Amino acid sequence: QVQVEESGGGSVQPGGSLRLSCQATGRIGNIYAMAWYRRRPGKQREEVAAITNAGATYIADSGRGRFTISRDNRENTLYLQMNSLKPEDTAVYYCNTPPSVPVLLSWGQGTQVTVSS
């Protein structure tokens, strides 16, 4: 059973940057497409970005031009580089497989991102 642990969140001012990491305890390698999700206060969890096992990426409209998703299969790690952060990016960020993959991993605790002046 693959488990994930997110890290890298924090508090930043608008316009700042953060790099989130998702460490998998088992091999994600070239097995799964992976995705980042977030849950903003009072909202449902939403997909933010995804990356296939071949490296093709998808970025939701909310993060397009600001967010970059990447993965290191040898280190079993998924990343989300977030630039030009806005207050509306404030959320708990999680990683898991995208909706297109019929295998859902156990959800981690997530990592809190707060964007505020």
C-alpha positions in Angstrom: 0.0 0.0 0.0 1.5 3.3 -1.1 1.2 6.1 1.4 2.0 9.7 0.8 3.1 12.6 3.0 2.9 16.2 1.9 5.3 19.0 3.1 6.6 22.4 2.1 3.6 24.5 3.0 3.8 27.7 5.0 2.8 31.4 5.2 3.8 33.7 2.5 2.8 37.2 1.3 1.0 37.7 -2.0 3.4 37.3 -4.9 5.6 34.8 -3.0 6.5 31.3 -3.9 6.5 27.9 -2.3 7.5 24.4 -3.4 5.4 21.6 -2.1 6.7 18.0 -1.9 4.8 14.7 -1.7 6.9 11.8 -0.6 5.5 8.3 -1.3 6.6 5.5 1.0 6.0 2.9 -1.7 7.0 3.1 -5.4 5.0 5.5 -7.4 7.7 5.2 -10.0 6.2 4.8 -13.4 3.1 3.1 -12.0 0.7 6.0 -11.4 -0.2 9.3 -12.7 -0.2 11.7 -9.7 -2.0 14.9 -8.9 -2.1 17.8 -6.4 -5.4 18.8 -4.9 -6.4 21.5 -2.5 -9.2 22.3 -0.1 -9.8 25.9 0.4 -11.8 27.1 3.4 -15.4 26.3 3.0 -14.9 24.6 -0.4 -14.7 21.1 -1.6 -11.3 19.5 -2.5 -10.3 20.3 -6.1 -7.7 19.1 -8.5 -4.9 21.7 -9.0 -2.4 19.8 -11.3 -1.6 16.4 -12.5 1.3 14.6 -14.2 1.3 11.3 -16.0 3.8 8.6 -15.5 5.4 9.8 -18.8 5.7 13.3 -17.6 2.8 15.0 -19.4 1.3 17.7 -17.2 -2.1 19.3 -16.6 -2.5 22.6 -14.7 -6.0 23.8 -13.7 -7.1 27.2 -14.8 -6.6 28.6 -11.3 -2.8 27.8 -11.4 -2.0 28.0 -15.1 1.1 30.2 -15.7 2.0 30.1 -12.0 2.1 26.5 -10.9 4.4 23.7 -12.2 4.1 20.1 -11.3 7.0 17.6 -11.6 8.0 14.2 -10.3 11.1 12.3 -9.5 10.4 8.7 -9.9 13.7 7.5 -8.5 13.0 9.4 -5.3 9.2 8.6 -5.3 8.5 12.3 -4.9 6.0 14.6 -6.5 6.5 18.4 -6.5 4.4 21.5 -7.0 6.2 24.8 -7.6 3.8 27.7 -6.9 4.8 31.2 -7.9 3.0 34.5 -7.8 0.8 33.2 -5.0 -2.5 34.9 -4.3 -4.7 35.0 -1.2 -7.2 32.7 -2.9 -4.5 30.0 -3.1 -4.8 29.6 0.7 -5.7 26.0 1.3 -4.6 22.6 2.5 -2.8 20.9 -0.3 -2.8 17.1 -0.8 -1.4 14.7 -3.3 -3.0 11.5 -4.7 -3.8 9.9 -8.0 -5.9 11.9 -10.4 -9.6 11.1 -11.0 -8.6 9.3 -14.2 -6.7 6.6 -12.3 -9.0 3.8 -10.8 -6.7 3.5 -7.8 -7.1 6.0 -5.0 -4.3 6.1 -2.4 -4.9 6.8 1.3 -5.1 10.6 1.8 -2.3 12.2 3.7 -2.6 15.0 6.2 -1.9 17.6 3.6 0.2 20.7 4.0 -1.2 24.2 4.8 -0.5 27.1 2.5 -1.5 30.5 3.7 -1.1 33.6 1.5 -1.7 36.8 3.3 -0.3 40.2 3.7 
